[in-house]
Amino acid sequence: MGLSKRVSLWSVEEVLEWLQERYPAHINRLHKAVIKHAISGRALLRLKDRHLQLLGLETEEQQQEIVQDLLLLRVQEEISDLTDICSECFSS
């Protein structure tokens, strides 16, 4: 799944698609939790390791793996925000 669409705009289905691609070993556990809690891209960006534990990822290793990827997604989202701001500043 490419990141052509901003993560904050992802639907629950797109979050599931990303998780399936990145974490096929955990998808059964995560699928139910993502659906139950309606975790969209905006919510995904806000998840912390304690939330991942509540979603069923019990080991710290599992949580840290996803936390690292979430940090990357947050950085990409920030870059998109900055790009939007800069383009608005220079389009005047």
PyMOL Python script that loads the backbone (N, CA, C, O; Angstrom):
from pymol import cmd

cmd.read_pdbstr("""\
ATOM      1  N   MET A   1       0.852  -1.181   0.000  1.00  0.00           N
ATOM      2  CA  MET A   1       0.000   0.000   0.000  1.00  0.00           C
ATOM      3  C   MET A   1       0.888   1.232   0.000  1.00  0.00           C
ATOM      4  O   MET A   1       1.725   1.403   0.887  1.00  0.00           O
ATOM      5  N   GLY A   2       0.710   2.069  -0.971  1.00  0.00           N
ATOM      6  CA  GLY A   2       1.498   3.286  -1.039  1.00  0.00           C
ATOM      7  C   GLY A   2       0.946   4.342  -0.093  1.00  0.00           C
ATOM      8  O   GLY A   2      -0.202   4.264   0.345  1.00  0.00           O
ATOM      9  N   LEU A   3       1.767   5.316   0.212  1.00  0.00           N
ATOM     10  CA  LEU A   3       1.328   6.380   1.094  1.00  0.00           C
ATOM     11  C   LEU A   3       0.960   7.626   0.290  1.00  0.00           C
ATOM     12  O   LEU A   3       1.279   8.749   0.683  1.00  0.00           O
ATOM     13  N   SER A   4       0.295   7.415  -0.825  1.00  0.00           N
ATOM     14  CA  SER A   4      -0.090   8.553  -1.652  1.00  0.00           C
ATOM     15  C   SER A   4      -1.174   9.377  -0.951  1.00  0.00           C
ATOM     16  O   SER A   4      -1.298  10.577  -1.196  1.00  0.00           O
ATOM     17  N   LYS A   5      -1.932   8.755  -0.107  1.00  0.00           N
ATOM     18  CA  LYS A   5      -2.977   9.429   0.651  1.00  0.00           C
ATOM     19  C   LYS A   5      -2.454   9.678   2.064  1.00  0.00           C
ATOM     20  O   LYS A   5      -1.799   8.820   2.656  1.00  0.00           O
ATOM     21  N   ARG A   6      -2.749  10.846   2.585  1.00  0.00           N
ATOM     22  CA  ARG A   6      -2.302  11.159   3.940  1.00  0.00           C
ATOM     23  C   ARG A   6      -2.875  10.156   4.935  1.00  0.00           C
ATOM     24  O   ARG A   6      -4.043   9.776   4.851  1.00  0.00           O
ATOM     25  N   VAL A   7      -2.045   9.739   5.869  1.00  0.00           N
ATOM     26  CA  VAL A   7      -2.452   8.742   6.859  1.00  0.00           C
ATOM     27  C   VAL A   7      -3.660   9.222   7.651  1.00  0.00           C
ATOM     28  O   VAL A   7      -4.555   8.434   7.956  1.00  0.00           O
ATOM     29  N   SER A   8      -3.692  10.495   7.982  1.00  0.00           N
ATOM     30  CA  SER A   8      -4.810  11.029   8.768  1.00  0.00           C
ATOM     31  C   SER A   8      -6.146  10.903   8.041  1.00  0.00           C
ATOM     32  O   SER A   8      -7.201  11.042   8.660  1.00  0.00           O
ATOM     33  N   LEU A   9      -6.112  10.641   6.739  1.00  0.00           N
ATOM     34  CA  LEU A   9      -7.343  10.485   5.955  1.00  0.00           C
ATOM     35  C   LEU A   9      -7.706   9.027   5.700  1.00  0.00           C
ATOM     36  O   LEU A   9      -8.720   8.749   5.059  1.00  0.00           O
ATOM     37  N   TRP A  10      -6.893   8.092   6.191  1.00  0.00           N
ATOM     38  CA  TRP A  10      -7.164   6.676   5.979  1.00  0.00           C
ATOM     39  C   TRP A  10      -8.459   6.266   6.658  1.00  0.00           C
ATOM     40  O   TRP A  10      -8.784   6.728   7.751  1.00  0.00           O
ATOM     41  N   SER A  11      -9.178   5.403   5.997  1.00  0.00           N
ATOM     42  CA  SER A  11     -10.372   4.782   6.576  1.00  0.00           C
ATOM     43  C   SER A  11      -9.935   3.599   7.442  1.00  0.00           C
ATOM     44  O   SER A  11      -8.762   3.227   7.464  1.00  0.00           O
ATOM     45  N   VAL A  12     -10.885   3.029   8.140  1.00  0.00           N
ATOM     46  CA  VAL A  12     -10.606   1.823   8.934  1.00  0.00           C
ATOM     47  C   VAL A  12     -10.083   0.716   8.014  1.00  0.00           C
ATOM     48  O   VAL A  12      -9.156  -0.008   8.379  1.00  0.00           O
ATOM     49  N   GLU A  13     -10.668   0.586   6.841  1.00  0.00           N
ATOM     50  CA  GLU A  13     -10.248  -0.448   5.892  1.00  0.00           C
ATOM     51  C   GLU A  13      -8.797  -0.235   5.439  1.00  0.00           C
ATOM     52  O   GLU A  13      -8.042  -1.195   5.283  1.00  0.00           O
ATOM     53  N   GLU A  14      -8.417   1.023   5.232  1.00  0.00           N
ATOM     54  CA  GLU A  14      -7.040   1.316   4.821  1.00  0.00           C
ATOM     55  C   GLU A  14      -6.046   1.059   5.945  1.00  0.00           C
ATOM     56  O   GLU A  14      -4.915   0.645   5.692  1.00  0.00           O
ATOM     57  N   VAL A  15      -6.459   1.301   7.177  1.00  0.00           N
ATOM     58  CA  VAL A  15      -5.622   0.965   8.336  1.00  0.00           C
ATOM     59  C   VAL A  15      -5.417  -0.549   8.377  1.00  0.00           C
ATOM     60  O   VAL A  15      -4.304  -1.026   8.599  1.00  0.00           O
ATOM     61  N   LEU A  16      -6.489  -1.293   8.162  1.00  0.00           N
ATOM     62  CA  LEU A  16      -6.387  -2.754   8.148  1.00  0.00           C
ATOM     63  C   LEU A  16      -5.472  -3.234   7.034  1.00  0.00           C
ATOM     64  O   LEU A  16      -4.696  -4.170   7.225  1.00  0.00           O
ATOM     65  N   GLU A  17      -5.556  -2.604   5.883  1.00  0.00           N
ATOM     66  CA  GLU A  17      -4.700  -2.970   4.755  1.00  0.00           C
ATOM     67  C   GLU A  17      -3.228  -2.730   5.103  1.00  0.00           C
ATOM     68  O   GLU A  17      -2.374  -3.568   4.812  1.00  0.00           O
ATOM     69  N   TRP A  18      -2.938  -1.600   5.718  1.00  0.00           N
ATOM     70  CA  TRP A  18      -1.561  -1.279   6.130  1.00  0.00           C
ATOM     71  C   TRP A  18      -1.061  -2.296   7.159  1.00  0.00           C
ATOM     72  O   TRP A  18       0.063  -2.788   7.057  1.00  0.00           O
ATOM     73  N   LEU A  19      -1.891  -2.603   8.136  1.00  0.00           N
ATOM     74  CA  LEU A  19      -1.506  -3.573   9.167  1.00  0.00           C
ATOM     75  C   LEU A  19      -1.285  -4.956   8.564  1.00  0.00           C
ATOM     76  O   LEU A  19      -0.352  -5.659   8.953  1.00  0.00           O
ATOM     77  N   GLN A  20      -2.134  -5.351   7.620  1.00  0.00           N
ATOM     78  CA  GLN A  20      -1.992  -6.649   6.964  1.00  0.00           C
ATOM     79  C   GLN A  20      -0.656  -6.731   6.232  1.00  0.00           C
ATOM     80  O   GLN A  20       0.039  -7.745   6.298  1.00  0.00           O
ATOM     81  N   GLU A  21      -0.306  -5.656   5.536  1.00  0.00           N
ATOM     82  CA  GLU A  21       0.967  -5.625   4.807  1.00  0.00           C
ATOM     83  C   GLU A  21       2.160  -5.685   5.736  1.00  0.00           C
ATOM     84  O   GLU A  21       3.116  -6.421   5.494  1.00  0.00           O
ATOM     85  N   ARG A  22       2.094  -4.901   6.802  1.00  0.00           N
ATOM     86  CA  ARG A  22       3.239  -4.752   7.705  1.00  0.00           C
ATOM     87  C   ARG A  22       3.328  -5.871   8.755  1.00  0.00           C
ATOM     88  O   ARG A  22       4.427  -6.281   9.129  1.00  0.00           O
ATOM     89  N   TYR A  23       2.193  -6.358   9.223  1.00  0.00           N
ATOM     90  CA  TYR A  23       2.172  -7.296  10.359  1.00  0.00           C
ATOM     91  C   TYR A  23       1.235  -8.477  10.131  1.00  0.00           C
ATOM     92  O   TYR A  23       0.282  -8.667  10.886  1.00  0.00           O
ATOM     93  N   PRO A  24       1.496  -9.259   9.107  1.00  0.00           N
ATOM     94  CA  PRO A  24       0.582 -10.382   8.836  1.00  0.00           C
ATOM     95  C   PRO A  24       0.466 -11.366  10.007  1.00  0.00           C
ATOM     96  O   PRO A  24      -0.570 -12.008  10.179  1.00  0.00           O
ATOM     97  N   ALA A  25       1.517 -11.481  10.800  1.00  0.00           N
ATOM     98  CA  ALA A  25       1.480 -12.415  11.934  1.00  0.00           C
ATOM     99  C   ALA A  25       0.537 -11.942  13.040  1.00  0.00           C
ATOM    100  O   ALA A  25       0.066 -12.750  13.839  1.00  0.00           O
ATOM    101  N   HIS A  26       0.263 -10.653  13.089  1.00  0.00           N
ATOM    102  CA  HIS A  26      -0.572 -10.097  14.159  1.00  0.00           C
ATOM    103  C   HIS A  26      -1.963  -9.683  13.676  1.00  0.00           C
ATOM    104  O   HIS A  26      -2.780  -9.211  14.465  1.00  0.00           O
ATOM    105  N   ILE A  27      -2.228  -9.858  12.395  1.00  0.00           N
ATOM    106  CA  ILE A  27      -3.443  -9.278  11.838  1.00  0.00           C
ATOM    107  C   ILE A  27      -4.725  -9.860  12.435  1.00  0.00           C
ATOM    108  O   ILE A  27      -5.706  -9.133  12.593  1.00  0.00           O
ATOM    109  N   ASN A  28      -4.740 -11.130  12.765  1.00  0.00           N
ATOM    110  CA  ASN A  28      -5.963 -11.706  13.350  1.00  0.00           C
ATOM    111  C   ASN A  28      -6.337 -10.986  14.632  1.00  0.00           C
ATOM    112  O   ASN A  28      -7.497 -10.633  14.844  1.00  0.00           O
ATOM    113  N   ARG A  29      -5.362 -10.775  15.469  1.00  0.00           N
ATOM    114  CA  ARG A  29      -5.573 -10.102  16.749  1.00  0.00           C
ATOM    115  C   ARG A  29      -5.944  -8.630  16.517  1.00  0.00           C
ATOM    116  O   ARG A  29      -6.866  -8.109  17.144  1.00  0.00           O
ATOM    117  N   LEU A  30      -5.227  -7.981  15.624  1.00  0.00           N
ATOM    118  CA  LEU A  30      -5.436  -6.548  15.395  1.00  0.00           C
ATOM    119  C   LEU A  30      -6.730  -6.253  14.636  1.00  0.00           C
ATOM    120  O   LEU A  30      -7.379  -5.236  14.882  1.00  0.00           O
ATOM    121  N   HIS A  31      -7.099  -7.132  13.724  1.00  0.00           N
ATOM    122  CA  HIS A  31      -8.286  -6.908  12.893  1.00  0.00           C
ATOM    123  C   HIS A  31      -9.518  -6.660  13.757  1.00  0.00           C
ATOM    124  O   HIS A  31     -10.244  -5.687  13.550  1.00  0.00           O
ATOM    125  N   LYS A  32      -9.748  -7.537  14.720  1.00  0.00           N
ATOM    126  CA  LYS A  32     -10.920  -7.413  15.587  1.00  0.00           C
ATOM    127  C   LYS A  32     -10.895  -6.098  16.360  1.00  0.00           C
ATOM    128  O   LYS A  32     -11.914  -5.418  16.480  1.00  0.00           O
ATOM    129  N   ALA A  33      -9.722  -5.749  16.882  1.00  0.00           N
ATOM    130  CA  ALA A  33      -9.604  -4.530  17.685  1.00  0.00           C
ATOM    131  C   ALA A  33      -9.796  -3.274  16.836  1.00  0.00           C
ATOM    132  O   ALA A  33     -10.445  -2.325  17.276  1.00  0.00           O
ATOM    133  N   VAL A  34      -9.244  -3.261  15.640  1.00  0.00           N
ATOM    134  CA  VAL A  34      -9.368  -2.095  14.759  1.00  0.00           C
ATOM    135  C   VAL A  34     -10.829  -1.882  14.375  1.00  0.00           C
ATOM    136  O   VAL A  34     -11.318  -0.752  14.366  1.00  0.00           O
ATOM    137  N   ILE A  35     -11.520  -2.971  14.059  1.00  0.00           N
ATOM    138  CA  ILE A  35     -12.943  -2.881  13.715  1.00  0.00           C
ATOM    139  C   ILE A  35     -13.757  -2.449  14.938  1.00  0.00           C
ATOM    140  O   ILE A  35     -14.579  -1.537  14.853  1.00  0.00           O
ATOM    141  N   LYS A  36     -13.527  -3.099  16.054  1.00  0.00           N
ATOM    142  CA  LYS A  36     -14.289  -2.811  17.272  1.00  0.00           C
ATOM    143  C   LYS A  36     -14.164  -1.348  17.683  1.00  0.00           C
ATOM    144  O   LYS A  36     -15.147  -0.722  18.081  1.00  0.00           O
ATOM    145  N   HIS A  37     -12.949  -0.806  17.585  1.00  0.00           N
ATOM    146  CA  HIS A  37     -12.692   0.562  18.036  1.00  0.00           C
ATOM    147  C   HIS A  37     -12.699   1.576  16.891  1.00  0.00           C
ATOM    148  O   HIS A  37     -12.416   2.757  17.095  1.00  0.00           O
ATOM    149  N   ALA A  38     -13.025   1.104  15.688  1.00  0.00           N
ATOM    150  CA  ALA A  38     -13.105   1.977  14.500  1.00  0.00           C
ATOM    151  C   ALA A  38     -11.859   2.857  14.371  1.00  0.00           C
ATOM    152  O   ALA A  38     -11.954   4.082  14.311  1.00  0.00           O
ATOM    153  N   ILE A  39     -10.701   2.214  14.332  1.00  0.00           N
ATOM    154  CA  ILE A  39      -9.435   2.935  14.278  1.00  0.00           C
ATOM    155  C   ILE A  39      -9.146   3.373  12.843  1.00  0.00           C
ATOM    156  O   ILE A  39      -8.777   2.570  11.986  1.00  0.00           O
ATOM    157  N   SER A  40      -9.323   4.644  12.619  1.00  0.00           N
ATOM    158  CA  SER A  40      -9.027   5.250  11.322  1.00  0.00           C
ATOM    159  C   SER A  40      -7.566   5.700  11.325  1.00  0.00           C
ATOM    160  O   SER A  40      -6.842   5.489  12.298  1.00  0.00           O
ATOM    161  N   GLY A  41      -7.151   6.312  10.241  1.00  0.00           N
ATOM    162  CA  GLY A  41      -5.781   6.807  10.164  1.00  0.00           C
ATOM    163  C   GLY A  41      -5.478   7.838  11.224  1.00  0.00           C
ATOM    164  O   GLY A  41      -4.399   7.831  11.816  1.00  0.00           O
ATOM    165  N   ARG A  42      -6.429   8.728  11.467  1.00  0.00           N
ATOM    166  CA  ARG A  42      -6.238   9.762  12.496  1.00  0.00           C
ATOM    167  C   ARG A  42      -6.004   9.131  13.863  1.00  0.00           C
ATOM    168  O   ARG A  42      -5.122   9.561  14.606  1.00  0.00           O
ATOM    169  N   ALA A  43      -6.796   8.106  14.194  1.00  0.00           N
ATOM    170  CA  ALA A  43      -6.626   7.415  15.473  1.00  0.00           C
ATOM    171  C   ALA A  43      -5.323   6.620  15.491  1.00  0.00           C
ATOM    172  O   ALA A  43      -4.640   6.569  16.514  1.00  0.00           O
ATOM    173  N   LEU A  44      -4.981   6.005  14.376  1.00  0.00           N
ATOM    174  CA  LEU A  44      -3.743   5.232  14.280  1.00  0.00           C
ATOM    175  C   LEU A  44      -2.534   6.095  14.636  1.00  0.00           C
ATOM    176  O   LEU A  44      -1.635   5.643  15.344  1.00  0.00           O
ATOM    177  N   LEU A  45      -2.512   7.316  14.153  1.00  0.00           N
ATOM    178  CA  LEU A  45      -1.396   8.221  14.418  1.00  0.00           C
ATOM    179  C   LEU A  45      -1.266   8.569  15.896  1.00  0.00           C
ATOM    180  O   LEU A  45      -0.200   8.992  16.343  1.00  0.00           O
ATOM    181  N   ARG A  46      -2.321   8.398  16.642  1.00  0.00           N
ATOM    182  CA  ARG A  46      -2.319   8.757  18.064  1.00  0.00           C
ATOM    183  C   ARG A  46      -2.020   7.581  18.996  1.00  0.00           C
ATOM    184  O   ARG A  46      -1.860   7.766  20.203  1.00  0.00           O
ATOM    185  N   LEU A  47      -1.945   6.373  18.435  1.00  0.00           N
ATOM    186  CA  LEU A  47      -1.723   5.197  19.276  1.00  0.00           C
ATOM    187  C   LEU A  47      -0.352   5.222  19.936  1.00  0.00           C
ATOM    188  O   LEU A  47       0.645   5.607  19.326  1.00  0.00           O
ATOM    189  N   LYS A  48      -0.327   4.809  21.180  1.00  0.00           N
ATOM    190  CA  LYS A  48       0.912   4.657  21.949  1.00  0.00           C
ATOM    191  C   LYS A  48       1.049   3.181  22.320  1.00  0.00           C
ATOM    192  O   LYS A  48       0.129   2.393  22.103  1.00  0.00           O
ATOM    193  N   ASP A  49       2.193   2.815  22.876  1.00  0.00           N
ATOM    194  CA  ASP A  49       2.414   1.404  23.198  1.00  0.00           C
ATOM    195  C   ASP A  49       1.374   0.858  24.166  1.00  0.00           C
ATOM    196  O   ASP A  49       0.998  -0.310  24.063  1.00  0.00           O
ATOM    197  N   ARG A  50       0.904   1.668  25.096  1.00  0.00           N
ATOM    198  CA  ARG A  50      -0.116   1.168  26.045  1.00  0.00           C
ATOM    199  C   ARG A  50      -1.418   0.840  25.315  1.00  0.00           C
ATOM    200  O   ARG A  50      -2.131  -0.084  25.706  1.00  0.00           O
ATOM    201  N   HIS A  51      -1.731   1.589  24.262  1.00  0.00           N
ATOM    202  CA  HIS A  51      -2.923   1.290  23.468  1.00  0.00           C
ATOM    203  C   HIS A  51      -2.748  -0.026  22.718  1.00  0.00           C
ATOM    204  O   HIS A  51      -3.684  -0.816  22.597  1.00  0.00           O
ATOM    205  N   LEU A  52      -1.540  -0.246  22.220  1.00  0.00           N
ATOM    206  CA  LEU A  52      -1.273  -1.487  21.487  1.00  0.00           C
ATOM    207  C   LEU A  52      -1.455  -2.695  22.395  1.00  0.00           C
ATOM    208  O   LEU A  52      -1.930  -3.742  21.954  1.00  0.00           O
ATOM    209  N   GLN A  53      -1.082  -2.554  23.646  1.00  0.00           N
ATOM    210  CA  GLN A  53      -1.289  -3.644  24.601  1.00  0.00           C
ATOM    211  C   GLN A  53      -2.785  -3.921  24.761  1.00  0.00           C
ATOM    212  O   GLN A  53      -3.206  -5.077  24.795  1.00  0.00           O
ATOM    213  N   LEU A  54      -3.576  -2.866  24.858  1.00  0.00           N
ATOM    214  CA  LEU A  54      -5.026  -3.030  24.981  1.00  0.00           C
ATOM    215  C   LEU A  54      -5.637  -3.644  23.723  1.00  0.00           C
ATOM    216  O   LEU A  54      -6.679  -4.297  23.785  1.00  0.00           O
ATOM    217  N   LEU A  55      -4.976  -3.427  22.573  1.00  0.00           N
ATOM    218  CA  LEU A  55      -5.458  -3.983  21.310  1.00  0.00           C
ATOM    219  C   LEU A  55      -5.052  -5.444  21.127  1.00  0.00           C
ATOM    220  O   LEU A  55      -5.455  -6.084  20.156  1.00  0.00           O
ATOM    221  N   GLY A  56      -4.255  -5.973  22.060  1.00  0.00           N
ATOM    222  CA  GLY A  56      -3.921  -7.392  22.017  1.00  0.00           C
ATOM    223  C   GLY A  56      -2.470  -7.729  21.744  1.00  0.00           C
ATOM    224  O   GLY A  56      -2.115  -8.907  21.695  1.00  0.00           O
ATOM    225  N   LEU A  57      -1.626  -6.733  21.566  1.00  0.00           N
ATOM    226  CA  LEU A  57      -0.196  -7.006  21.382  1.00  0.00           C
ATOM    227  C   LEU A  57       0.446  -7.026  22.762  1.00  0.00           C
ATOM    228  O   LEU A  57       0.695  -5.985  23.369  1.00  0.00           O
ATOM    229  N   GLU A  58       0.706  -8.229  23.234  1.00  0.00           N
ATOM    230  CA  GLU A  58       1.078  -8.397  24.627  1.00  0.00           C
ATOM    231  C   GLU A  58       2.554  -8.174  24.913  1.00  0.00           C
ATOM    232  O   GLU A  58       2.904  -7.653  25.972  1.00  0.00           O
ATOM    233  N   THR A  59       3.420  -8.557  23.992  1.00  0.00           N
ATOM    234  CA  THR A  59       4.843  -8.440  24.285  1.00  0.00           C
ATOM    235  C   THR A  59       5.366  -7.061  23.904  1.00  0.00           C
ATOM    236  O   THR A  59       4.879  -6.424  22.970  1.00  0.00           O
ATOM    237  N   GLU A  60       6.361  -6.624  24.647  1.00  0.00           N
ATOM    238  CA  GLU A  60       6.975  -5.328  24.377  1.00  0.00           C
ATOM    239  C   GLU A  60       7.614  -5.312  22.989  1.00  0.00           C
ATOM    240  O   GLU A  60       7.624  -4.280  22.317  1.00  0.00           O
ATOM    241  N   GLU A  61       8.144  -6.451  22.567  1.00  0.00           N
ATOM    242  CA  GLU A  61       8.762  -6.537  21.249  1.00  0.00           C
ATOM    243  C   GLU A  61       7.730  -6.253  20.143  1.00  0.00           C
ATOM    244  O   GLU A  61       8.004  -5.501  19.208  1.00  0.00           O
ATOM    245  N   GLN A  62       6.551  -6.860  20.263  1.00  0.00           N
ATOM    246  CA  GLN A  62       5.482  -6.628  19.283  1.00  0.00           C
ATOM    247  C   GLN A  62       5.068  -5.162  19.280  1.00  0.00           C
ATOM    248  O   GLN A  62       4.877  -4.565  18.220  1.00  0.00           O
ATOM    249  N   GLN A  63       4.933  -4.592  20.456  1.00  0.00           N
ATOM    250  CA  GLN A  63       4.518  -3.202  20.577  1.00  0.00           C
ATOM    251  C   GLN A  63       5.561  -2.263  19.984  1.00  0.00           C
ATOM    252  O   GLN A  63       5.213  -1.338  19.250  1.00  0.00           O
ATOM    253  N   GLN A  64       6.823  -2.489  20.290  1.00  0.00           N
ATOM    254  CA  GLN A  64       7.884  -1.594  19.824  1.00  0.00           C
ATOM    255  C   GLN A  64       8.036  -1.623  18.311  1.00  0.00           C
ATOM    256  O   GLN A  64       8.349  -0.608  17.688  1.00  0.00           O
ATOM    257  N   GLU A  65       7.815  -2.782  17.734  1.00  0.00           N
ATOM    258  CA  GLU A  65       7.889  -2.905  16.279  1.00  0.00           C
ATOM    259  C   GLU A  65       6.869  -1.966  15.620  1.00  0.00           C
ATOM    260  O   GLU A  65       7.196  -1.249  14.675  1.00  0.00           O
ATOM    261  N   ILE A  66       5.652  -1.979  16.124  1.00  0.00           N
ATOM    262  CA  ILE A  66       4.608  -1.142  15.558  1.00  0.00           C
ATOM    263  C   ILE A  66       4.815   0.327  15.941  1.00  0.00           C
ATOM    264  O   ILE A  66       4.569   1.218  15.128  1.00  0.00           O
ATOM    265  N   VAL A  67       5.260   0.579  17.157  1.00  0.00           N
ATOM    266  CA  VAL A  67       5.515   1.958  17.586  1.00  0.00           C
ATOM    267  C   VAL A  67       6.525   2.628  16.663  1.00  0.00           C
ATOM    268  O   VAL A  67       6.371   3.802  16.329  1.00  0.00           O
ATOM    269  N   GLN A  68       7.553   1.899  16.250  1.00  0.00           N
ATOM    270  CA  GLN A  68       8.547   2.462  15.328  1.00  0.00           C
ATOM    271  C   GLN A  68       7.906   2.865  14.007  1.00  0.00           C
ATOM    272  O   GLN A  68       8.185   3.939  13.473  1.00  0.00           O
ATOM    273  N   ASP A  69       7.055   2.006  13.489  1.00  0.00           N
ATOM    274  CA  ASP A  69       6.372   2.329  12.233  1.00  0.00           C
ATOM    275  C   ASP A  69       5.395   3.487  12.408  1.00  0.00           C
ATOM    276  O   ASP A  69       5.231   4.306  11.503  1.00  0.00           O
ATOM    277  N   LEU A  70       4.752   3.557  13.561  1.00  0.00           N
ATOM    278  CA  LEU A  70       3.835   4.669  13.823  1.00  0.00           C
ATOM    279  C   LEU A  70       4.594   5.992  13.887  1.00  0.00           C
ATOM    280  O   LEU A  70       4.092   7.020  13.434  1.00  0.00           O
ATOM    281  N   LEU A  71       5.795   5.965  14.447  1.00  0.00           N
ATOM    282  CA  LEU A  71       6.624   7.172  14.469  1.00  0.00           C
ATOM    283  C   LEU A  71       6.945   7.636  13.057  1.00  0.00           C
ATOM    284  O   LEU A  71       6.907   8.831  12.766  1.00  0.00           O
ATOM    285  N   LEU A  72       7.260   6.696  12.187  1.00  0.00           N
ATOM    286  CA  LEU A  72       7.529   7.042  10.790  1.00  0.00           C
ATOM    287  C   LEU A  72       6.292   7.638  10.113  1.00  0.00           C
ATOM    288  O   LEU A  72       6.394   8.606   9.359  1.00  0.00           O
ATOM    289  N   LEU A  73       5.137   7.056  10.387  1.00  0.00           N
ATOM    290  CA  LEU A  73       3.894   7.593   9.822  1.00  0.00           C
ATOM    291  C   LEU A  73       3.634   9.012  10.322  1.00  0.00           C
ATOM    292  O   LEU A  73       3.191   9.878   9.567  1.00  0.00           O
ATOM    293  N   ARG A  74       3.918   9.240  11.616  1.00  0.00           N
ATOM    294  CA  ARG A  74       3.723  10.586  12.172  1.00  0.00           C
ATOM    295  C   ARG A  74       4.655  11.592  11.506  1.00  0.00           C
ATOM    296  O   ARG A  74       4.245  12.713  11.204  1.00  0.00           O
ATOM    297  N   VAL A  75       5.907  11.198  11.273  1.00  0.00           N
ATOM    298  CA  VAL A  75       6.867  12.083  10.609  1.00  0.00           C
ATOM    299  C   VAL A  75       6.385  12.396   9.192  1.00  0.00           C
ATOM    300  O   VAL A  75       6.439  13.547   8.758  1.00  0.00           O
ATOM    301  N   GLN A  76       5.919  11.383   8.477  1.00  0.00           N
ATOM    302  CA  GLN A  76       5.416  11.601   7.120  1.00  0.00           C
ATOM    303  C   GLN A  76       4.220  12.551   7.127  1.00  0.00           C
ATOM    304  O   GLN A  76       4.076  13.389   6.237  1.00  0.00           O
ATOM    305  N   GLU A  77       3.373  12.413   8.127  1.00  0.00           N
ATOM    306  CA  GLU A  77       2.213  13.298   8.248  1.00  0.00           C
ATOM    307  C   GLU A  77       2.669  14.735   8.526  1.00  0.00           C
ATOM    308  O   GLU A  77       2.114  15.680   7.965  1.00  0.00           O
ATOM    309  N   GLU A  78       3.665  14.899   9.381  1.00  0.00           N
ATOM    310  CA  GLU A  78       4.203  16.234   9.676  1.00  0.00           C
ATOM    311  C   GLU A  78       4.824  16.858   8.434  1.00  0.00           C
ATOM    312  O   GLU A  78       4.657  18.051   8.182  1.00  0.00           O
ATOM    313  N   ILE A  79       5.531  16.061   7.672  1.00  0.00           N
ATOM    314  CA  ILE A  79       6.132  16.560   6.428  1.00  0.00           C
ATOM    315  C   ILE A  79       5.040  17.023   5.472  1.00  0.00           C
ATOM    316  O   ILE A  79       5.179  18.059   4.822  1.00  0.00           O
ATOM    317  N   SER A  80       3.965  16.267   5.385  1.00  0.00           N
ATOM    318  CA  SER A  80       2.837  16.670   4.537  1.00  0.00           C
ATOM    319  C   SER A  80       2.240  17.987   5.019  1.00  0.00           C
ATOM    320  O   SER A  80       1.914  18.859   4.215  1.00  0.00           O
ATOM    321  N   ASP A  81       2.100  18.127   6.336  1.00  0.00           N
ATOM    322  CA  ASP A  81       1.577  19.375   6.895  1.00  0.00           C
ATOM    323  C   ASP A  81       2.481  20.550   6.537  1.00  0.00           C
ATOM    324  O   ASP A  81       2.001  21.599   6.107  1.00  0.00           O
ATOM    325  N   LEU A  82       3.781  20.374   6.712  1.00  0.00           N
ATOM    326  CA  LEU A  82       4.733  21.441   6.407  1.00  0.00           C
ATOM    327  C   LEU A  82       4.745  21.781   4.922  1.00  0.00           C
ATOM    328  O   LEU A  82       4.842  22.948   4.544  1.00  0.00           O
ATOM    329  N   THR A  83       4.648  20.766   4.095  1.00  0.00           N
ATOM    330  CA  THR A  83       4.598  20.991   2.651  1.00  0.00           C
ATOM    331  C   THR A  83       3.367  21.810   2.285  1.00  0.00           C
ATOM    332  O   THR A  83       3.447  22.725   1.466  1.00  0.00           O
ATOM    333  N   ASP A  84       2.229  21.481   2.893  1.00  0.00           N
ATOM    334  CA  ASP A  84       0.997  22.237   2.645  1.00  0.00           C
ATOM    335  C   ASP A  84       1.153  23.693   3.089  1.00  0.00           C
ATOM    336  O   ASP A  84       0.743  24.612   2.380  1.00  0.00           O
ATOM    337  N   ILE A  85       1.739  23.891   4.250  1.00  0.00           N
ATOM    338  CA  ILE A  85       1.940  25.252   4.768  1.00  0.00           C
ATOM    339  C   ILE A  85       2.847  26.042   3.840  1.00  0.00           C
ATOM    340  O   ILE A  85       2.555  27.189   3.503  1.00  0.00           O
ATOM    341  N   CYS A  86       3.954  25.423   3.424  1.00  0.00           N
ATOM    342  CA  CYS A  86       4.899  26.112   2.552  1.00  0.00           C
ATOM    343  C   CYS A  86       4.276  26.443   1.201  1.00  0.00           C
ATOM    344  O   CYS A  86       4.502  27.525   0.660  1.00  0.00           O
ATOM    345  N   SER A  87       3.499  25.524   0.658  1.00  0.00           N
ATOM    346  CA  SER A  87       2.895  25.784  -0.648  1.00  0.00           C
ATOM    347  C   SER A  87       1.873  26.922  -0.547  1.00  0.00           C
ATOM    348  O   SER A  87       1.713  27.696  -1.491  1.00  0.00           O
ATOM    349  N   GLU A  88       1.185  27.025   0.588  1.00  0.00           N
ATOM    350  CA  GLU A  88       0.251  28.119   0.789  1.00  0.00           C
ATOM    351  C   GLU A  88       0.988  29.451   0.908  1.00  0.00           C
ATOM    352  O   GLU A  88       0.529  30.469   0.391  1.00  0.00           O
ATOM    353  N   CYS A  89       2.130  29.439   1.592  1.00  0.00           N
ATOM    354  CA  CYS A  89       2.917  30.653   1.784  1.00  0.00           C
ATOM    355  C   CYS A  89       3.457  31.188   0.459  1.00  0.00           C
ATOM    356  O   CYS A  89       3.484  32.399   0.240  1.00  0.00           O
ATOM    357  N   PHE A  90       3.877  30.303  -0.404  1.00  0.00           N
ATOM    358  CA  PHE A  90       4.530  30.721  -1.643  1.00  0.00           C
ATOM    359  C   PHE A  90       3.571  30.835  -2.823  1.00  0.00           C
ATOM    360  O   PHE A  90       3.972  31.244  -3.913  1.00  0.00           O
ATOM    361  N   SER A  91       2.319  30.479  -2.613  1.00  0.00           N
ATOM    362  CA  SER A  91       1.371  30.571  -3.726  1.00  0.00           C
ATOM    363  C   SER A  91       0.706  31.949  -3.796  1.00  0.00           C
ATOM    364  O   SER A  91      -0.032  32.237  -4.738  1.00  0.00           O
ATOM    365  N   SER A  92       0.963  32.776  -2.823  1.00  0.00           N
ATOM    366  CA  SER A  92       0.334  34.113  -2.791  1.00  0.00           C
ATOM    367  C   SER A  92       0.893  35.024  -3.835  1.00  0.00           C
ATOM    368  O   SER A  92       0.472  36.176  -3.938  1.00  0.00           O
TER     369      SER A  92
END
""", "prot")
cmd.dss("prot")
cmd.show_as("cartoon", "prot")
cmd.util.cbc("prot")
cmd.orient("prot")
